[in-house]
Structures are given as C-alpha cells and as structure tokens.
Amino acid sequence: MPGPTVVLVHGAFADASGFAGVIRELESAGHTVLAPPNPLRGVAFDAGVVANVVKAIDGPVVLVGHSYGGAVIGQASAGLENVTGLVFLAAFGLEVGESCASVQQPFPPPLLAKTVAPTSYDAPGAAGGPDVYVQKEQFRETFCADVPVDMADVMFATQRPLAFAALNENATAAGWKSKPSWFPGERAAVPVLVATTLRRMTTFVIVHGAWGGGWEWSPVADILRGHGHRAFTPTLTGMGERAHLSRGEAVGLGAHVDDIVAVLEFESLRDVVLCGASYGGLPATGAADRAADRVRLLMYIDGLVPVPGRPAIDQFPAWFAGLVRDGIAAHGSAWRVPMPAGFFDALIPPGSVPEVVRQGYLDRVRAHPAASFTESIRPSGALEPVPKAFIRCTAGEHAAQLGGDPVAAAAARAREAGWTYREIGVGHDPQVFDAEGIARLMMELAN
C-alpha cells in the first residue's frame, strides 16, 4: 500500500528549490513528494493555494511547513480530510487569532527584523502595503549562514519577497488542533499536542523541595508564563496545601513519584522540561524514569540526584539522618519531620530578603513525610537517553551551618556525567532570592 504524499511548503524569501536535498532523500526512500510554490501574499491566500493542491491529491497527505510555511499549513490543513499529519520545521504554529508578528512580541527581536527592507511599491496581490526582502549586506548571515558565499549571492538575487501584510495577518484556523503534529526539536520528531512556534513555548513542571509546596515556585511560574511558556508547580502529598492528606499513613518517595506522573498524564503533558529542586530532584527522577516518553529534559535545580538503591537519608549529614531514624523509631513510619531548629535561618538568613517575604515563607513551611527520606528508587534505564541539566546554587553559608551539603555530591556527579551544568550565585532556594534569574536560566537550558 503506497504511503502518504509529502507536500513541502517553503517559507519567506525562498522558493521550493530549497527543498531539493530533502526531496531527493524522500524520493530515494520511496515517497511521493510535491513542493508547490507558496505565493507569500498572506496567510489565508497562501493557505488557499496549498489547500487546492492537497485537495487534488488522491490519498493521504503529510503537510510539511518551514518557517512562515508553518503558518500556512496550520491554516490550510483545517478541514482537509486527507491530511493525516503536520510537520513544523522551525516553523510558526499559530493559534486562531495569532499572527507571525504577534507570537514573537514577548521575545527580543530576531536578526531578521533588523535586516529586512520594504519595497518602494505595494506588494502585488496582497492586502496592502509593500513587500519586504532581506538586504544583500546581511543576507547570508540572516538567512543562510552555513552555505558558501557564492551560493548565498545567488539565493539573495533569486529570493522571493514576502508581503508585509502577511506577517500581521491573524490565523483563522488551526489544523494542528485536530491532526497529529510534530515539531522536530533536539531529539527525533516528538508528537506534541500543540505545534509551537520557534523559541515560543516550553512546558515546565517544577517539583518543590522538602517542607515546602508548589506555592514556593509560583513567582517563577508566573515569570515563565509571562514569556509564553506553560508552567505547573504541583504540591506533593502530605505537604503544603496537601498537608492534610494521608494523615496517619506513611507517605514514601513512591507516592511523590506517583504525584508527578499523575500531573504529566492527567494534564496530557509531553515534551516537558521536568525540574526537581532540592529534595524534588528525587521524585522528579522517578517520574522521568516512569514517563520518559513525556520528558524532553530533566533539570535539577540545586537538587538531589538519587543513588540507585539508596535512600535520600544516606546522602544527608549524619546528625540529620540520625534525627530521622530516631523519629521513625519513636513515632512510626507515618511520622513527619518538622524543620529542625536553625534550618530556616541557615537557608534564608534574616536580612537576606525583605522580612515580609521571609515570614510569609516560614508561615507556610510544613513537616515533611519521613518515609520519603528512607525509601529508595531504582531507575529502570528508560531515563538514560533523556537529556539532563544541573543548576548549582553557589552562594550562602548553609552547608557549614548545617554540617554538610548533600547537593555538592550531586553536582559533582552531574559534572562527571557530562550533563549540561550552570551556576547561579544565590543561596539554595533561588526562587526566593532571584526568581527572575532562575527563570532566565531555566529558559536558557530549555532551549
């Protein structure tokens, strides 16, 4: 049975000949390929042209759009029954009511914004206004920096301008909402529920540390959302606003892993940047192992990295490990560990942040389920191919005051393993000391 026809839709300042190498590869693999001209007059008009081409094809079609071509295929595919999939190659995937210009507004202007120029005449066949083209002096740097200079000169001379009005035209349909769609990223093409624009949206799930809750990371989540990302800050069972749950029961690390996996599954999250802060590194690791197909990057934020088969308590300073063991012996496995005297002052010293912020944080601290410190996990191996990153907080004197810093060993292991590694010059709780800074670093690593 023949496979689908692949229809390639080029972007602005180019024509379909730019797909020459792709076409040869696809045809040599036995696929039927078409690469019709994209008029570059406006999203609706261009989508209509592509839709007519697709309607004339007898059989299933996979639509592939590059750059501006993504906006076109998103619009064109709505209502086309023979389109079985969409592929966005560094492309715009617009929601209804969005334009190529509007989705870029939260970000710094791209190089292209500085190197295009308008024509002195109105764009033929467009809604109004000029065409825009890339100027010769910066054409290669802007558009094709990896090709030889003489080839870039030819590409400049033969570029097809884009009607300026097309950049500001809102999409009126979004076919990717009802059809399987792929956005090729750092790994192989990953199915996503929403086709995102280049540099546009990342889904972050942030797992908080001991004695805390999802509320700790709300300011960072708000910053991430302000940059067009999605952010979830679940609270683990028995902690924060969920401290009333499972009273009288042992709440182990496995329950906290279940919490995070449930968020990934019930929110239908994929291509996730899963972040574990402090103790949160442990359940984040377990969840990433259980749901590796949903995780794009596992990020530790001054977080604990589990040692297979060994509980967290083995990584703690001896005095604190003894306190936990004695408490469980005296009160049972359902016991919850109050934050020890001196911990809070060591982590967030008086005067380090405004007192109202500090007191508001302290008021929401809750005892931590002791059983989670004594339960180990053994990753299955599914986590191995998932990229990992580590953010080390380098300021503060809490390690000396608390008799040791278990995160130091985790950071060393991350560096030895060759994970992406960054540092931020604040204390162990960066969400308290520099929410903007940690959000920027998270976004950098996510990209």
C-alpha positions as CSV (number, residue, x, y, z in Angstrom):
1,M,0.0,0.0,0.0
2,P,1.5,3.4,-1.0
3,G,2.4,5.8,1.8
4,P,1.2,9.4,2.0
5,T,2.2,12.1,-0.3
6,V,4.6,14.5,1.3
7,V,3.8,18.1,0.5
8,L,6.6,20.6,1.3
9,V,5.7,24.2,1.9
10,H,8.6,26.7,1.9
11,G,8.9,29.9,3.9
12,A,9.6,33.5,3.1
13,F,12.4,34.8,1.0
14,A,12.9,31.4,-0.7
15,D,11.2,29.1,-3.2
16,A,10.6,25.3,-3.3
17,S,14.1,24.6,-4.7
18,G,15.4,25.0,-1.2
19,F,13.9,21.6,-0.5
20,A,15.9,19.9,-3.3
21,G,18.1,17.8,-1.0
22,V,15.1,16.8,1.1
23,I,13.1,15.8,-2.0
24,R,15.9,13.6,-3.2
25,E,16.2,11.9,0.1
26,L,12.4,11.3,0.4
27,E,12.1,10.1,-3.2
28,S,15.0,7.7,-2.8
29,A,13.2,6.2,0.2
30,G,10.1,5.6,-2.0
31,H,7.9,8.6,-1.0
32,T,5.9,10.7,-3.4
33,V,6.8,14.4,-2.9
34,L,5.3,17.7,-4.1
35,A,6.7,21.1,-3.3
36,P,4.3,23.7,-4.7
37,P,5.1,27.4,-4.8
38,N,4.0,29.4,-1.7
39,P,2.8,32.8,-3.0
40,L,3.8,34.6,0.1
41,R,0.9,37.1,-0.2
42,G,-0.9,36.4,3.1
43,V,-1.8,33.5,5.4
44,A,-5.3,32.9,4.1
45,F,-4.5,33.4,0.5
46,D,-1.4,31.2,0.6
47,A,-3.3,28.6,2.6
48,G,-6.0,28.5,0.0
49,V,-3.4,27.8,-2.7
50,V,-1.8,25.0,-0.7
51,A,-5.3,23.6,0.1
52,N,-6.2,23.4,-3.5
53,V,-3.0,21.4,-4.2
54,V,-3.8,19.0,-1.4
55,K,-7.4,18.5,-2.4
56,A,-6.3,17.4,-5.9
57,I,-4.2,14.6,-4.4
58,D,-5.9,11.2,-4.3
59,G,-4.8,9.7,-1.0
60,P,-3.3,10.7,2.4
61,V,-1.0,13.7,2.7
62,V,1.6,14.8,5.2
63,L,2.0,18.6,5.1
64,V,5.4,20.0,6.0
65,G,6.0,23.7,6.6
66,H,9.2,25.6,7.1
67,S,9.3,28.9,8.9
68,Y,6.4,31.1,7.6
69,G,5.2,27.9,5.8
70,G,4.2,26.6,9.2
71,A,1.5,29.3,9.5
72,V,0.3,28.4,6.0
73,I,-0.1,24.6,6.7
74,G,-1.7,25.2,10.0
75,Q,-4.4,27.3,8.3
76,A,-4.6,25.1,5.1
77,S,-5.0,21.8,6.9
78,A,-8.2,22.6,8.8
79,G,-11.0,20.8,7.1
80,L,-8.8,18.8,4.7
81,E,-9.8,15.2,5.5
82,N,-6.8,13.6,3.5
83,V,-4.2,15.4,5.7
84,T,-3.0,12.8,8.1
85,G,-0.2,14.7,9.8
86,L,1.6,18.0,10.0
87,V,5.4,18.6,10.5
88,F,6.6,22.1,11.5
89,L,10.3,22.6,10.6
90,A,11.5,25.6,12.8
91,A,8.1,26.9,11.9
92,F,5.2,29.1,13.1
93,G,2.3,27.1,14.5
94,L,-0.4,29.7,15.1
95,E,-3.4,29.6,17.3
96,V,-6.6,31.2,15.9
97,G,-6.2,35.0,16.4
98,E,-2.4,34.9,16.4
99,S,-0.1,36.2,13.7
100,C,3.6,35.6,12.9
101,A,4.3,39.1,14.3
102,S,2.2,38.8,17.5
103,V,3.7,35.5,18.7
104,Q,7.2,37.0,18.6
105,Q,6.4,40.0,20.6
106,P,7.4,38.5,24.0
107,F,10.9,37.8,22.7
108,P,13.8,40.0,21.7
109,P,13.6,41.0,18.0
110,P,15.3,38.4,15.7
111,L,18.1,39.3,13.4
112,L,15.7,39.3,10.5
113,A,13.8,42.2,11.9
114,K,16.9,44.3,11.5
115,T,18.0,43.1,8.0
116,V,14.7,43.3,6.0
117,A,13.7,46.3,4.0
118,P,10.4,47.3,2.3
119,T,10.0,47.8,-1.4
120,S,9.1,51.2,-2.8
121,Y,5.9,49.7,-4.3
122,D,2.9,47.9,-3.0
123,A,3.1,44.1,-2.9
124,P,1.2,42.7,-5.9
125,G,-1.8,40.6,-4.9
126,A,-1.5,41.4,-1.2
127,A,-3.9,43.1,1.1
128,G,-1.9,46.3,1.0
129,G,1.5,47.7,1.9
130,P,4.9,46.8,0.5
131,D,6.8,43.6,0.0
132,V,9.8,43.0,2.3
133,Y,13.1,41.4,1.4
134,V,16.4,40.6,3.1
135,Q,19.1,43.2,2.2
136,K,22.2,41.9,0.5
137,E,24.8,43.1,3.0
138,Q,23.4,40.8,5.7
139,F,21.6,38.2,3.6
140,R,24.0,35.3,4.2
141,E,24.3,36.0,8.0
142,T,20.5,36.3,8.3
143,F,19.2,33.6,6.0
144,C,21.8,31.0,5.1
145,A,25.0,31.4,7.2
146,D,26.0,27.8,6.5
147,V,26.2,28.0,2.7
148,P,29.1,29.2,0.6
149,V,29.3,32.9,-0.2
150,D,28.7,32.4,-4.0
151,M,25.6,30.3,-3.3
152,A,24.3,32.9,-0.8
153,D,24.7,35.6,-3.5
154,V,22.5,33.6,-5.9
155,M,20.0,33.0,-3.1
156,F,19.9,36.7,-2.5
157,A,19.3,37.5,-6.1
158,T,16.5,35.0,-6.5
159,Q,14.8,35.5,-3.2
160,R,11.0,35.8,-3.2
161,P,9.8,38.7,-1.1
162,L,7.1,38.4,1.5
163,A,4.1,40.7,1.6
164,F,4.5,42.7,4.8
165,A,0.8,42.3,5.5
166,A,1.3,38.5,5.8
167,L,3.3,39.0,9.0
168,N,0.4,40.7,10.7
169,E,-2.5,38.6,9.4
170,N,-4.2,36.6,12.1
171,A,-4.8,32.9,11.6
172,T,-8.5,31.9,11.4
173,A,-8.0,28.2,11.6
174,A,-5.5,25.8,13.4
175,G,-5.5,22.4,11.8
176,W,-2.9,21.1,14.3
177,K,-5.5,21.0,17.0
178,S,-7.3,18.1,15.4
179,K,-4.4,16.3,13.5
180,P,-1.2,14.6,14.6
181,S,1.5,17.2,14.6
182,W,5.3,17.1,15.0
183,F,7.8,19.8,16.0
184,P,11.3,18.4,15.4
185,G,13.4,19.5,18.4
186,E,16.7,18.5,19.9
187,R,15.8,14.8,19.6
188,A,13.9,13.0,16.9
189,A,10.5,14.4,15.9
190,V,8.3,14.2,19.0
191,P,4.5,14.1,18.8
192,V,3.1,17.2,20.5
193,L,-0.5,18.3,21.3
194,V,0.3,21.8,20.3
195,A,2.5,22.8,17.4
196,T,4.6,25.6,18.8
197,T,6.5,28.4,17.2
198,L,10.2,28.6,17.1
199,R,11.6,29.7,20.5
200,R,8.0,30.0,21.7
201,M,6.5,27.6,24.3
202,T,8.1,25.2,26.7
203,T,6.1,23.2,29.3
204,F,7.8,23.3,32.7
205,V,6.8,21.1,35.6
206,I,8.6,22.2,38.8
207,V,8.9,19.8,41.8
208,H,9.5,21.6,45.1
209,G,11.8,20.6,47.9
210,A,11.3,19.3,51.5
211,W,9.0,21.2,53.9
212,G,7.7,23.3,51.0
213,G,5.0,23.2,48.4
214,G,4.2,24.2,44.9
215,W,3.5,27.7,46.2
216,E,7.3,28.2,46.5
217,W,7.7,28.3,42.8
218,S,4.6,30.4,41.9
219,P,6.6,33.6,41.3
220,V,8.9,31.7,38.9
221,A,6.0,30.1,37.2
222,D,4.4,33.5,36.6
223,I,7.6,34.8,35.0
224,L,7.8,31.7,32.7
225,R,4.1,32.2,31.7
226,G,4.8,35.8,31.0
227,H,7.3,34.7,28.4
228,G,4.8,32.5,26.7
229,H,5.6,29.2,28.4
230,R,3.4,26.8,30.4
231,A,4.4,26.1,34.0
232,F,3.0,23.6,36.5
233,T,4.0,23.6,40.2
234,P,2.3,20.6,41.8
235,T,2.4,20.1,45.6
236,L,3.5,16.6,46.8
237,T,1.2,14.5,49.0
238,G,1.4,15.5,52.7
239,M,3.0,18.9,52.0
240,G,1.9,22.5,51.6
241,E,-1.8,22.8,50.9
242,R,-1.9,19.0,50.8
243,A,-0.5,18.5,54.3
244,H,-3.9,17.3,55.5
245,L,-3.8,14.3,53.2
246,S,-2.7,10.8,54.3
247,R,-2.5,11.7,58.0
248,G,-1.5,8.6,59.9
249,E,-0.1,6.9,56.8
250,A,3.5,6.5,55.7
251,V,4.0,8.8,52.6
252,G,7.0,7.5,50.8
253,L,9.1,8.6,47.8
254,G,7.0,6.3,45.6
255,A,3.8,8.3,46.5
256,H,5.6,11.5,45.4
257,V,6.7,9.9,42.2
258,D,3.0,9.0,41.6
259,D,2.0,12.6,42.2
260,I,4.3,13.9,39.4
261,V,3.4,11.1,36.9
262,A,-0.3,11.9,37.6
263,V,0.2,15.5,36.6
264,L,2.0,14.5,33.4
265,E,-0.7,12.1,32.5
266,F,-3.9,13.9,33.6
267,E,-2.7,17.2,32.1
268,S,-1.7,15.3,28.9
269,L,1.8,16.8,29.0
270,R,4.5,15.9,26.6
271,D,7.9,17.4,25.6
272,V,8.2,18.5,29.2
273,V,11.1,20.1,31.0
274,L,10.8,18.4,34.3
275,C,12.6,20.3,37.1
276,G,13.4,19.0,40.5
277,A,14.5,21.4,43.2
278,S,16.4,20.2,46.3
279,Y,14.5,17.1,47.6
280,G,12.3,17.4,44.5
281,G,15.2,16.0,42.4
282,L,14.3,12.5,43.8
283,P,10.6,12.3,42.8
284,A,11.4,14.1,39.6
285,T,13.9,11.4,38.7
286,G,11.5,8.7,39.5
287,A,8.7,10.3,37.4
288,A,11.0,10.9,34.5
289,D,12.0,7.2,34.6
290,R,8.3,6.2,34.6
291,A,7.3,8.6,31.9
292,A,10.4,9.1,29.9
293,D,8.4,9.5,26.6
294,R,6.9,12.6,28.1
295,V,10.1,14.3,29.2
296,R,12.3,16.4,26.9
297,L,14.8,17.5,29.6
298,L,15.3,16.6,33.3
299,M,16.6,19.6,35.1
300,Y,18.0,19.6,38.7
301,I,17.8,22.9,40.5
302,D,20.3,22.5,43.3
303,G,18.6,19.2,43.5
304,L,19.3,15.8,45.0
305,V,20.2,13.1,42.4
306,P,19.2,9.6,43.6
307,V,21.8,6.9,44.1
308,P,20.2,3.7,42.8
309,G,19.0,1.5,45.6
310,R,20.0,4.0,48.3
311,P,17.5,6.3,50.2
312,A,17.9,10.0,50.5
313,I,18.8,9.7,54.1
314,D,22.2,8.2,53.1
315,Q,23.1,11.5,51.4
316,F,22.2,13.6,54.5
317,P,24.6,14.8,57.2
318,A,24.9,12.2,59.9
319,W,23.1,14.2,62.6
320,F,20.0,14.8,60.4
321,A,19.9,11.2,59.3
322,G,20.0,10.1,62.9
323,L,17.2,12.5,63.8
324,V,15.0,11.0,61.0
325,R,15.8,7.4,62.1
326,D,15.2,8.1,65.8
327,G,11.9,9.9,64.9
328,I,10.6,7.0,62.9
329,A,11.6,4.5,65.6
330,A,9.7,6.6,68.2
331,H,6.7,7.6,66.2
332,G,6.4,5.1,63.3
333,S,6.8,5.4,59.6
334,A,3.8,7.8,59.3
335,W,5.8,10.5,61.3
336,R,6.5,13.8,59.6
337,V,9.8,15.6,60.3
338,P,9.4,19.2,61.5
339,M,12.0,21.5,60.0
340,P,14.9,21.4,62.6
341,A,15.7,24.5,64.6
342,G,18.2,26.6,62.7
343,F,17.4,25.2,59.3
344,F,15.3,28.1,58.1
345,D,17.8,30.7,59.3
346,A,20.6,28.9,57.6
347,L,18.7,28.6,54.3
348,I,17.1,32.1,54.3
349,P,19.1,34.2,56.8
350,P,17.5,37.2,58.4
351,G,18.1,40.3,56.2
352,S,18.7,38.3,53.1
353,V,15.2,39.1,51.7
354,P,12.5,41.5,53.0
355,E,11.2,40.3,56.3
356,V,7.6,40.1,55.0
357,V,8.8,37.7,52.3
358,R,10.8,35.7,54.7
359,Q,8.0,35.4,57.3
360,G,5.4,34.5,54.6
361,Y,7.7,31.7,53.5
362,L,8.1,30.4,57.1
363,D,4.4,30.6,57.8
364,R,3.8,28.0,55.0
365,V,6.5,25.5,56.0
366,R,5.1,22.2,56.9
367,A,6.6,19.0,58.4
368,H,7.9,16.6,55.8
369,P,6.9,12.9,55.5
370,A,9.8,11.0,57.0
371,A,9.2,7.8,55.0
372,S,10.1,9.7,51.8
373,F,13.6,10.1,53.1
374,T,14.0,6.3,53.8
375,E,12.6,4.9,50.5
376,S,14.9,4.4,47.6
377,I,14.2,4.1,43.8
378,R,15.9,2.0,41.2
379,P,15.6,3.6,37.7
380,S,14.6,1.2,35.0
381,G,17.0,2.5,32.4
382,A,14.3,4.3,30.4
383,L,15.7,7.6,31.7
384,E,19.2,7.1,30.2
385,P,18.6,8.8,26.8
386,V,16.7,11.8,28.4
387,P,19.0,14.9,28.4
388,K,19.8,16.2,31.8
389,A,20.9,19.6,33.2
390,F,22.1,20.7,36.6
391,I,21.8,24.3,38.1
392,R,24.1,24.7,41.1
393,C,23.4,27.5,43.6
394,T,26.8,28.7,44.8
395,A,26.1,31.4,47.5
396,G,25.2,31.1,51.1
397,E,26.9,29.5,54.1
398,H,24.2,27.0,54.9
399,A,26.4,24.0,54.3
400,A,28.8,24.9,57.1
401,Q,25.9,25.8,59.5
402,L,24.0,22.5,58.7
403,G,27.0,20.2,58.9
404,G,27.2,19.3,55.2
405,D,25.7,19.9,51.8
406,P,24.3,16.7,50.1
407,V,23.8,18.7,46.9
408,A,27.5,19.2,46.5
409,A,28.0,15.5,45.8
410,A,25.0,15.5,43.3
411,A,26.5,18.5,41.5
412,A,29.9,16.7,41.2
413,R,28.2,13.6,39.8
414,A,26.3,15.7,37.3
415,R,29.6,17.3,36.0
416,E,31.3,13.9,35.9
417,A,28.5,12.5,33.8
418,G,28.8,15.4,31.3
419,W,25.4,16.9,32.0
420,T,24.7,20.5,30.9
421,Y,25.9,22.4,34.0
422,R,25.2,26.0,35.1
423,E,25.7,28.0,38.2
424,I,23.7,30.9,39.8
425,G,25.2,33.0,42.5
426,V,22.4,32.7,45.1
427,G,21.5,30.5,48.0
428,H,19.9,27.1,47.9
429,D,16.4,28.5,47.3
430,P,16.9,30.6,44.1
431,Q,13.1,31.0,43.8
432,V,13.3,33.2,46.9
433,F,16.5,35.1,46.2
434,D,16.3,35.7,42.4
435,A,13.1,34.5,40.7
436,E,13.9,36.4,37.5
437,G,17.4,35.0,37.4
438,I,16.5,31.4,37.9
439,A,13.6,31.7,35.4
440,R,16.0,33.1,32.8
441,L,18.4,30.2,33.4
442,M,15.6,27.7,33.1
443,M,14.5,29.1,29.8
444,E,18.1,29.2,28.5
445,L,18.6,25.5,29.3
446,A,15.2,24.5,28.0
447,N,16.2,25.9,24.6
